[in-house]
Amino acid sequence: MHANTPRNQIQCSESPESSIAHLRGLLEVTRLLRGEHKLSSVLDAIAHTVCEALGFATVVVTLYRPAWNDFEVTAVHGSDDARRVLMGTVREWEDIQPLLDERFLRRGAYFIPHDEFDWSSIDGASFVPDLTPGDAPDAWHPEDALLVPLRRGDGSTLGLISVDEPASGSTPTDAELDVLVALAAHASLAVESAQEAERAGHYRQSLEQLLLVSARLTESRSIDSILQSVCDGIREALKFEKVSIDLLDRADGRFHVRAASGWEMAGATLPPPASIKSIEPLFDPQFEVEGCFLVPADEASARVGSFETTYSSVSNGRGPNAWNHHWLMVPLYDREREVIALIWVDDPEDRLIPSPDSLKALRMFANQATTALDSMAQFEEMRFLADHDPLTRLGNRRSFMARLELESSRALRYGTSFALVVCDLDGFKDVNDRHGHLVGDEALEHVASVLRDALRSSDGAYRLGGDEFGLILVEAGPDVAAEVVDRISSALAFQHDERLSGLRASFGVAVGPADGVTPGGLFNVADQAMYGAKRSGGEADLPV
């Protein structure tokens, strides 16, 4: 439109042919809403329909990219030169905003006359059609621009449709603008529907991956294999380039990488937390979404500033909803709600902050990992209890007899010796009778702790039943056995609890193979020595 043409002027009425073309265009765009079309196909169809319905030789569809806060040309209907110049070009939001000024607004579209805007003020590629403007006041100029916004249902910006080279050679009439705006409204619904369909497809894919991980729980007894499947599933389904699962080692209080996808195992942890306490500040309810904790980079740094991070996000964006060095973690809890592991994810493929649906799916993957850890913990506990006492966690009588058999055979074969120590608590029945079995259990646990501390790593401590314990000291003779008994006797003073002050321990020692060449024979010698010690007041009866 020329600058001196009244912009609210009602121009010539439409011909029947134009009305039919406009209606056909509206129906065609509406049809896109009913089909399951790929986004790229929808965009191409929109550009083609606008061209056919309104008679513009060049139609360009530009989509807003929230990860970058900019606009990218995603469909071009027009000449080869137009497609070559425009397709894939990007303009910053700051470049688009001046074009959407109120002074250019006309019936929901924005018409920018060539002599009212300095196009050199905008960086980036542009296409000016090779045409000669007419002499009429309403003649279309090659540098005129006509834009109509595409908006989501919530009113936010979805993109733009821009048109050029009208077949009439004139600026559009009010009626044509009304049709263009109506087409854009239907096109917005079609584009948003296609985008939602893509997101739904990704969500279905994540659920399929989740089912695969669930199947692995029954197929594998390898915790590493299961956790690796969880990592791979998160990376594939939720499109995070970096995923790791870190398990808490109770011994050193640190998290160690157990499975990872997208990076090498060495140094795979995003930050290297020293303990659960050091990352607890990140588990603030204000950062929690669907059981995941999404923490902005500045907040994370302020709360765990002492960490030297080993990795910095590379898939960052610029928009208000863009990923920007965020920390995203999912804690895994045991049955007592203690954190036992962490899932770290980073570098989202779309460079956006994950949606609540994505975080819900991430939590579901985390639940699978928790189930796997719990299942394996129960399996390991069952295997452990096959050879150990559940109360004291010492070896049980079964494992004691197996070890005694092994050491007896070894001593005979290699001509070495080993010591067998049997220990019994004097007064234990009285403690149970007077204070109850819970106090008696505390006494047994205390004895077990003392025995563990008194032995070398190569030795073994066992609960044989009731208040009776056994020790196997490898490559040891009477002197070593006496030192161990003295050390244990001193530690078993039970001074920490007056209810146990009446307890004493009696010891009996046998050295193989001198005192016996069979496990049963050795045990009888040590057992008799222990009862002899009881009769003499608790002093250990040691072999000569």
GUVEXFI-740872 format. One record per residue (C-alpha): z, y, x; residue number from 1. Coordinates in steps of 0.001 Angstrom, whole numbers, always signed. Layout:
REM GUVEXFI-740872
((Z; Y; X); NUM)
...
//
This chain:
REM GUVEXFI-740872
((+0; +0; +0); 1)
((-847; +3500; +1259); 2)
((+2042; +5872; +1744); 3)
((+894; +8319; -964); 4)
((+554; +5637; -3677); 5)
((+3447; +5619; -6207); 6)
((+5269; +2346; -5593); 7)
((+6459; +1876; -9179); 8)
((+3040; +2478; -10646); 9)
((+1830; -315; -12943); 10)
((-1625; -1185; -11715); 11)
((-4428; -2946; -13541); 12)
((-3511; -5920; -15702); 13)
((-4222; -9444; -14522); 14)
((-7364; -11344; -15440); 15)
((-6995; -14672; -17247); 16)
((-8174; -16444; -14108); 17)
((-5410; -14782; -12076); 18)
((-2787; -15668; -14646); 19)
((-3857; -19298; -14598); 20)
((-3791; -19357; -10778); 21)
((-332; -17820; -10758); 22)
((+964; -20333; -13292); 23)
((-590; -23194; -11362); 24)
((+1160; -21956; -8220); 25)
((+4538; -21862; -9968); 26)
((+4021; -25370; -11293); 27)
((+2968; -26644; -7877); 28)
((+6054; -25274; -6162); 29)
((+8238; -26594; -8994); 30)
((+6687; -30021; -8467); 31)
((+8034; -30028; -4930); 32)
((+11548; -30054; -6366); 33)
((+10975; -33348; -8123); 34)
((+9620; -35291; -5181); 35)
((+11273; -36591; -2030); 36)
((+9372; -34625; +569); 37)
((+10021; -33987; +4214); 38)
((+10947; -30415; +5028); 39)
((+7813; -29885; +7117); 40)
((+5624; -31080; +4237); 41)
((+7429; -28795; +1779); 42)
((+6902; -25777; +4033); 43)
((+3209; -26504; +4463); 44)
((+2806; -26996; +722); 45)
((+4564; -23693; -17); 46)
((+2302; -21781; +2372); 47)
((-808; -23401; +890); 48)
((+305; -22781; -2713); 49)
((+1072; -19092; -2128); 50)
((-2337; -18726; -500); 51)
((-4168; -20385; -3386); 52)
((-2166; -18786; -6185); 53)
((-2120; -15205; -4948); 54)
((-5265; -15081; -2851); 55)
((-3813; -14227; +568); 56)
((-5746; -15563; +3557); 57)
((-2636; -15730; +5748); 58)
((+753; -17010; +4581); 59)
((+3649; -17522; +6980); 60)
((+6936; -19278; +6213); 61)
((+9827; -18391; +8501); 62)
((+13190; -20202; +8362); 63)
((+16551; -18830; +9391); 64)
((+18209; -20817; +12191); 65)
((+21990; -20533; +11817); 66)
((+22577; -22061; +15238); 67)
((+20774; -19154; +16863); 68)
((+21083; -16434; +14203); 69)
((+17326; -15939; +14340); 70)
((+14107; -16776; +12461); 71)
((+11463; -19294; +13488); 72)
((+7938; -19559; +12093); 73)
((+7736; -23091; +10695); 74)
((+4514; -23034; +8627); 75)
((+1309; -20995; +8850); 76)
((-1583; -21162; +6423); 77)
((-4522; -19169; +7715); 78)
((-6993; -18956; +10553); 79)
((-6745; -20919; +13766); 80)
((-5929; -17668; +15570); 81)
((-3068; -16964; +13169); 82)
((-1591; -20454; +13660); 83)
((-2018; -20280; +17427); 84)
((-284; -16908; +17698); 85)
((+2460; -17340; +15118); 86)
((+3442; -21004; +14857); 87)
((+6838; -21597; +16462); 88)
((+7470; -17957; +17329); 89)
((+11029; -16699; +17009); 90)
((+12383; -13304; +16048); 91)
((+15964; -12184; +16346); 92)
((+17927; -11191; +13264); 93)
((+18112; -7669; +14673); 94)
((+14303; -7493; +14607); 95)
((+14042; -8696; +11016); 96)
((+16806; -6534; +9590); 97)
((+14918; -3175; +9819); 98)
((+12070; -4685; +7790); 99)
((+14444; -5418; +4915); 100)
((+15355; -1776; +4462); 101)
((+15908; -510; +927); 102)
((+13089; +2012; +1316); 103)
((+10590; -863; +1535); 104)
((+12009; -2804; -1416); 105)
((+9664; -3224; -4355); 106)
((+10364; -5595; -7233); 107)
((+12298; -8024; -5016); 108)
((+9755; -7999; -2172); 109)
((+9501; -5759; +866); 110)
((+6239; -3899; +1424); 111)
((+6061; -2153; +4793); 112)
((+3119; +266; +5052); 113)
((+1508; +416; +8481); 114)
((+2263; +4122; +8925); 115)
((+5966; +3874; +8027); 116)
((+7161; +1447; +10684); 117)
((+6790; +1323; +14463); 118)
((+5845; -2320; +15125); 119)
((+6086; -1782; +18877); 120)
((+9862; -1578; +18437); 121)
((+9974; -5332; +17767); 122)
((+9633; -7800; +20607); 123)
((+7641; -10989; +20271); 124)
((+4225; -12167; +19216); 125)
((+2511; -10687; +16175); 126)
((-806; -11285; +14468); 127)
((-3032; -8451; +13247); 128)
((-6029; -9719; +11266); 129)
((-9457; -8513; +12245); 130)
((-10452; -6594; +9128); 131)
((-11583; -3102; +8293); 132)
((-9433; -1264; +5716); 133)
((-11156; +159; +2680); 134)
((-11241; +3817; +1683); 135)
((-9353; +3410; -1581); 136)
((-5825; +4803; -1738); 137)
((-4447; +1334; -2390); 138)
((-6528; -397; +302); 139)
((-4727; -3023; +2411); 140)
((-4373; -2025; +6063); 141)
((-4395; -4717; +8810); 142)
((-940; -3584; +9931); 143)
((+606; -3554; +6461); 144)
((+3288; -6209; +5908); 145)
((+4599; -7885; +2781); 146)
((+7748; -10010; +2944); 147)
((+9815; -11780; +347); 148)
((+13179; -13348; +1220); 149)
((+14025; -16991; +599); 150)
((+17641; -17361; -474); 151)
((+20012; -20246; -979); 152)
((+21847; -20841; -4202); 153)
((+24874; -19005; -2782); 154)
((+22741; -15966; -1941); 155)
((+22687; -16460; +1830); 156)
((+19441; -16047; +3731); 157)
((+17269; -19133; +3969); 158)
((+14088; -17592; +5386); 159)
((+11093; -15404; +4628); 160)
((+7594; -15689; +3269); 161)
((+5176; -13128; +4660); 162)
((+1599; -12703; +3417); 163)
((-1469; -10912; +4787); 164)
((-5191; -10410; +4172); 165)
((-5314; -10174; +356); 166)
((-8657; -11312; -1044); 167)
((-8760; -8181; -3197); 168)
((-8513; -5953; -124); 169)
((-5826; -3999; -1988); 170)
((-2065; -3783; -1911); 171)
((-540; -6104; -4514); 172)
((+70; -5028; -8060); 173)
((+3512; -5113; -9601); 174)
((+2502; -8217; -11524); 175)
((+1375; -9938; -8302); 176)
((+4652; -9011; -6658); 177)
((+6550; -10472; -9603); 178)
((+4643; -13729; -9205); 179)
((+5218; -13736; -5429); 180)
((+8956; -13218; -5931); 181)
((+9036; -15948; -8580); 182)
((+7166; -18315; -6255); 183)
((+9637; -17490; -3485); 184)
((+12574; -18300; -5767); 185)
((+11108; -21711; -6580); 186)
((+10171; -22197; -2928); 187)
((+13780; -21478; -1941); 188)
((+14969; -24254; -4226); 189)
((+12371; -26635; -2779); 190)
((+13305; -25824; +829); 191)
((+17024; -26057; +160); 192)
((+16496; -29361; -1644); 193)
((+14494; -30727; +1306); 194)
((+17186; -29625; +3747); 195)
((+19872; -31239; +1599); 196)
((+17796; -34422; +1485); 197)
((+17644; -34445; +5289); 198)
((+21401; -33966; +5503); 199)
((+21916; -36717; +2945); 200)
((+19664; -38951; +5027); 201)
((+21767; -38284; +8090); 202)
((+24913; -39037; +6085); 203)
((+23435; -42340; +4880); 204)
((+22567; -43158; +8462); 205)
((+26142; -42459; +9524); 206)
((+27423; -44798; +6816); 207)
((+24998; -47499; +7951); 208)
((+26263; -47103; +11503); 209)
((+29801; -47281; +10161); 210)
((+29023; -50587; +8464); 211)
((+27622; -51927; +11735); 212)
((+30808; -50947; +13536); 213)
((+32865; -52599; +10787); 214)
((+30898; -55807; +11276); 215)
((+31739; -55773; +14968); 216)
((+35439; -55948; +14139); 217)
((+35007; -59522; +12990); 218)
((+32376; -60473; +15556); 219)
((+34128; -59470; +18780); 220)
((+37528; -59924; +20372); 221)
((+36648; -57421; +23068); 222)
((+38299; -54062; +22446); 223)
((+35974; -52417; +24965); 224)
((+32934; -53712; +23103); 225)
((+34248; -52471; +19758); 226)
((+35179; -49027; +21071); 227)
((+31791; -48722; +22739); 228)
((+30183; -49488; +19379); 229)
((+32235; -46684; +17814); 230)
((+31094; -44238; +20504); 231)
((+27450; -45248; +20140); 232)
((+27699; -45070; +16352); 233)
((+29113; -41535; +16433); 234)
((+26432; -40396; +18843); 235)
((+23599; -41969; +16866); 236)
((+24775; -41170; +13338); 237)
((+26463; -37791; +13756); 238)
((+24185; -36490; +16516); 239)
((+26746; -35562; +19157); 240)
((+25382; -35912; +22669); 241)
((+28798; -36569; +24220); 242)
((+31412; -38968; +22856); 243)
((+34403; -40604; +24503); 244)
((+37451; -42565; +23396); 245)
((+40544; -42104; +25555); 246)
((+43514; -44455; +25276); 247)
((+47052; -43385; +26044); 248)
((+48618; -45380; +28854); 249)
((+52315; -45630; +28053); 250)
((+53087; -46372; +31688); 251)
((+51862; -43064; +33128); 252)
((+51684; -41001; +29927); 253)
((+48062; -40064; +30515); 254)
((+44873; -40551; +28536); 255)
((+42204; -42638; +30214); 256)
((+38585; -43042; +29144); 257)
((+38030; -46501; +27677); 258)
((+34564; -46031; +26156); 259)
((+31937; -43296; +26387); 260)
((+28434; -42524; +25207); 261)
((+26180; -39819; +26602); 262)
((+27872; -39424; +29961); 263)
((+29093; -41485; +32848); 264)
((+32502; -43109; +32533); 265)
((+33719; -41345; +35650); 266)
((+35112; -37981; +34644); 267)
((+34039; -38498; +31051); 268)
((+37077; -36840; +29485); 269)
((+36397; -33284; +28363); 270)
((+39767; -31913; +29499); 271)
((+42056; -34145; +31587); 272)
((+45305; -34066; +29577); 273)
((+48365; -35155; +31522); 274)
((+50342; -36255; +28493); 275)
((+50406; -36215; +24739); 276)
((+52750; -33224; +24853); 277)
((+50214; -31198; +26762); 278)
((+47609; -31468; +24001); 279)
((+49930; -31304; +21005); 280)
((+49363; -27514; +20700); 281)
((+45797; -28319; +19676); 282)
((+46976; -30372; +16694); 283)
((+47687; -27270; +14652); 284)
((+47096; -27594; +10895); 285)
((+45008; -24411; +10926); 286)
((+42377; -26267; +12981); 287)
((+42425; -29482; +10946); 288)
((+39414; -30409; +8816); 289)
((+39172; -33889; +7274); 290)
((+41659; -35276; +9794); 291)
((+39747; -33831; +12768); 292)
((+40821; -30890; +14893); 293)
((+38127; -28280; +15583); 294)
((+39478; -25649; +17947); 295)
((+37578; -22530; +19106); 296)
((+37211; -22315; +22864); 297)
((+39422; -19255; +23306); 298)
((+42216; -20799; +21223); 299)
((+41987; -24085; +23124); 300)
((+42101; -22332; +26488); 301)
((+45092; -20250; +25441); 302)
((+47004; -23307; +24247); 303)
((+46207; -25639; +27142); 304)
((+45341; -23078; +29766); 305)
((+46825; -25140; +32582); 306)
((+44017; -27703; +32314); 307)
((+41043; -27585; +34597); 308)
((+38272; -28706; +32264); 309)
((+35815; -31163; +33733); 310)
((+33048; -30383; +31256); 311)
((+31664; -27353; +29444); 312)
((+29449; -27592; +26375); 313)
((+25731; -27071; +26900); 314)
((+24521; -27308; +23285); 315)
((+25866; -23927; +22223); 316)
((+24320; -21471; +19767); 317)
((+24662; -17808; +18930); 318)
((+25100; -17524; +15185); 319)
((+28364; -17165; +13257); 320)
((+28269; -20886; +12420); 321)
((+27121; -22004; +15849); 322)
((+28897; -24368; +18202); 323)
((+30299; -22294; +21046); 324)
((+32268; -24400; +23529); 325)
((+34485; -25686; +20716); 326)
((+36930; -28519; +21264); 327)
((+36613; -31277; +18668); 328)
((+38960; -34234; +18785); 329)
((+40241; -36903; +16431); 330)
((+43659; -38421; +17156); 331)
((+44154; -42132; +16474); 332)
((+47612; -43131; +15274); 333)
((+49573; -46352; +15323); 334)
((+51686; -47560; +12409); 335)
((+54556; -45281; +13447); 336)
((+52183; -42256; +13404); 337)
((+52302; -41968; +17166); 338)
((+49074; -40902; +18861); 339)
((+47627; -43847; +20772); 340)
((+44108; -42582; +21481); 341)
((+41735; -39646; +21136); 342)
((+38089; -39394; +20231); 343)
((+36409; -36418; +21912); 344)
((+32955; -35247; +20824); 345)
((+30811; -32455; +22215); 346)
((+27298; -31010; +22271); 347)
((+26096; -31323; +18645); 348)
((+22355; -31821; +18529); 349)
((+21841; -29021; +15986); 350)
((+24158; -26662; +17924); 351)
((+26135; -25982; +14748); 352)
((+29792; -26368; +13845); 353)
((+29965; -29714; +12003); 354)
((+30083; -29608; +8227); 355)
((+33083; -31048; +6348); 356)
((+30935; -34066; +5454); 357)
((+30177; -34686; +9129); 358)
((+33849; -34380; +10024); 359)
((+34735; -36757; +7198); 360)
((+32281; -39281; +8636); 361)
((+33766; -38719; +12100); 362)
((+37222; -39449; +10707); 363)
((+35861; -42649; +9168); 364)
((+34569; -43757; +12566); 365)
((+37987; -42925; +13996); 366)
((+39597; -45079; +11315); 367)
((+37405; -47970; +12411); 368)
((+38519; -47471; +15997); 369)
((+42148; -47383; +14830); 370)
((+41626; -50612; +12905); 371)
((+40099; -52208; +15987); 372)
((+42992; -51122; +18183); 373)
((+45541; -52308; +15631); 374)
((+43754; -55635; +15238); 375)
((+43607; -56171; +18974); 376)
((+47238; -55124; +19368); 377)
((+48271; -57740; +16821); 378)
((+46114; -60353; +18525); 379)
((+47592; -59497; +21929); 380)
((+51094; -59579; +20453); 381)
((+50506; -63027; +18995); 382)
((+49175; -64233; +22319); 383)
((+52120; -62618; +24108); 384)
((+54673; -64190; +21786); 385)
((+53258; -67634; +22479); 386)
((+54934; -67382; +25903); 387)
((+57589; -64692; +25396); 388)
((+60775; -64078; +23493); 389)
((+60240; -61435; +20769); 390)
((+63641; -59763; +21248); 391)
((+63974; -59458; +25015); 392)
((+60252; -59663; +25862); 393)
((+61153; -62105; +28651); 394)
((+59325; -65378; +29041); 395)
((+60414; -68062; +26565); 396)
((+61538; -71638; +27237); 397)
((+57965; -72921; +26970); 398)
((+56674; -70623; +29698); 399)
((+59832; -71270; +31758); 400)
((+59210; -75020; +31824); 401)
((+55541; -74486; +32717); 402)
((+56490; -72197; +35606); 403)
((+59204; -74572; +36769); 404)
((+56659; -77399; +36802); 405)
((+54232; -75265; +38808); 406)
((+56781; -74176; +41418); 407)
((+58116; -77733; +41808); 408)
((+54618; -79042; +42512); 409)
((+53873; -76214; +44899); 410)
((+57110; -76714; +46838); 411)
((+56374; -80434; +47305); 412)
((+52753; -79813; +48316); 413)
((+53352; -77003; +50812); 414)
((+56873; -77785; +51975); 415)
((+58301; -74518; +50695); 416)
((+61416; -73860; +48656); 417)
((+62263; -71879; +45536); 418)
((+65478; -71099; +43697); 419)
((+66331; -71719; +40079); 420)
((+69125; -69590; +38583); 421)
((+70613; -70300; +35162); 422)
((+72760; -67607; +33515); 423)
((+74986; -67800; +30438); 424)
((+77005; -65025; +28752); 425)
((+80712; -65773; +28323); 426)
((+82207; -64274; +25192); 427)
((+78885; -63711; +23435); 428)
((+79923; -65588; +20284); 429)
((+82987; -63393; +19949); 430)
((+80820; -60242; +20149); 431)
((+78604; -61545; +17367); 432)
((+81570; -62489; +15235); 433)
((+83417; -59197; +15701); 434)
((+80579; -56662; +15784); 435)
((+77605; -58384; +14202); 436)
((+74309; -59712; +15412); 437)
((+72742; -56263; +15965); 438)
((+75313; -55557; +18672); 439)
((+74692; -59016; +20080); 440)
((+70979; -58262; +20210); 441)
((+71713; -55055; +22107); 442)
((+73658; -57098; +24663); 443)
((+70777; -59538; +25107); 444)
((+68295; -56670; +25553); 445)
((+70570; -55130; +28168); 446)
((+70726; -58423; +30072); 447)
((+66933; -58704; +29962); 448)
((+66564; -55168; +31352); 449)
((+68957; -55949; +34218); 450)
((+67152; -59175; +35062); 451)
((+63759; -57447; +35172); 452)
((+65067; -54741; +37466); 453)
((+66702; -57243; +39813); 454)
((+63605; -59350; +40503); 455)
((+60504; -59058; +42606); 456)
((+57144; -58959; +40890); 457)
((+56460; -62527; +42011); 458)
((+59675; -63867; +40429); 459)
((+60161; -64720; +36748); 460)
((+62882; -64075; +34165); 461)
((+63184; -66108; +30953); 462)
((+65338; -66363; +27854); 463)
((+65968; -70072; +27369); 464)
((+67708; -69719; +24024); 465)
((+70740; -67988; +22541); 466)
((+72609; -66274; +25357); 467)
((+71150; -68457; +28136); 468)
((+68680; -67097; +30682); 469)
((+66768; -68565; +33591); 470)
((+65335; -67083; +36789); 471)
((+62732; -68545; +39132); 472)
((+62752; -67018; +42612); 473)
((+59683; -68024; +44624); 474)
((+60019; -68923; +48309); 475)
((+63772; -68365; +48124); 476)
((+66765; -70309; +49401); 477)
((+70528; -70219; +48707); 478)
((+71048; -66899; +50515); 479)
((+68384; -65038; +48535); 480)
((+69680; -66579; +45322); 481)
((+73230; -65432; +46133); 482)
((+72027; -61856; +46751); 483)
((+70175; -61805; +43430); 484)
((+73213; -63176; +41562); 485)
((+75500; -60544; +43145); 486)
((+73036; -57765; +42246); 487)
((+72801; -58936; +38652); 488)
((+76574; -59434; +38324); 489)
((+77200; -55876; +39477); 490)
((+74649; -54471; +37015); 491)
((+75988; -56583; +34119); 492)
((+79278; -54736; +33899); 493)
((+78630; -53727; +30254); 494)
((+80565; -50540; +30886); 495)
((+78049; -48579; +28786); 496)
((+79461; -50001; +25555); 497)
((+83170; -50827; +24994); 498)
((+82200; -53337; +22295); 499)
((+80667; -55464; +25074); 500)
((+83474; -55006; +27580); 501)
((+84642; -58585; +27134); 502)
((+81301; -60096; +28134); 503)
((+80920; -61869; +31455); 504)
((+78052; -63833; +32980); 505)
((+78243; -67248; +34628); 506)
((+75535; -68417; +37025); 507)
((+74356; -71726; +38356); 508)
((+71835; -72162; +41176); 509)
((+69608; -75006; +42321); 510)
((+67084; -74929; +45177); 511)
((+63995; -77049; +45047); 512)
((+63032; -79468; +46330); 513)
((+66370; -79974; +48102); 514)
((+68334; -80298; +44842); 515)
((+65634; -82110; +42941); 516)
((+61919; -82865; +42962); 517)
((+61394; -82804; +39193); 518)
((+61791; -79818; +36821); 519)
((+64288; -81739; +34714); 520)
((+66352; -82757; +37716); 521)
((+66474; -79221; +39102); 522)
((+67430; -77765; +35759); 523)
((+70280; -80231; +35332); 524)
((+71674; -79298; +38776); 525)
((+71551; -75568; +37973); 526)
((+72965; -76135; +34487); 527)
((+75902; -78161; +35791); 528)
((+76538; -75517; +38420); 529)
((+76583; -72843; +35717); 530)
((+79179; -74766; +33668); 531)
((+81204; -75205; +36836); 532)
((+81132; -71431; +37293); 533)
((+82346; -70955; +33733); 534)
((+85357; -73162; +34454); 535)
((+86120; -71249; +37626); 536)
((+86002; -67838; +35938); 537)
((+82349; -66832; +36139); 538)
((+81720; -67046; +39890); 539)
((+78346; -68531; +40659); 540)
((+78421; -72129; +41848); 541)
((+75966; -72116; +44756); 542)
((+74535; -75160; +46528); 543)
((+75761; -75838; +50028); 544)
//
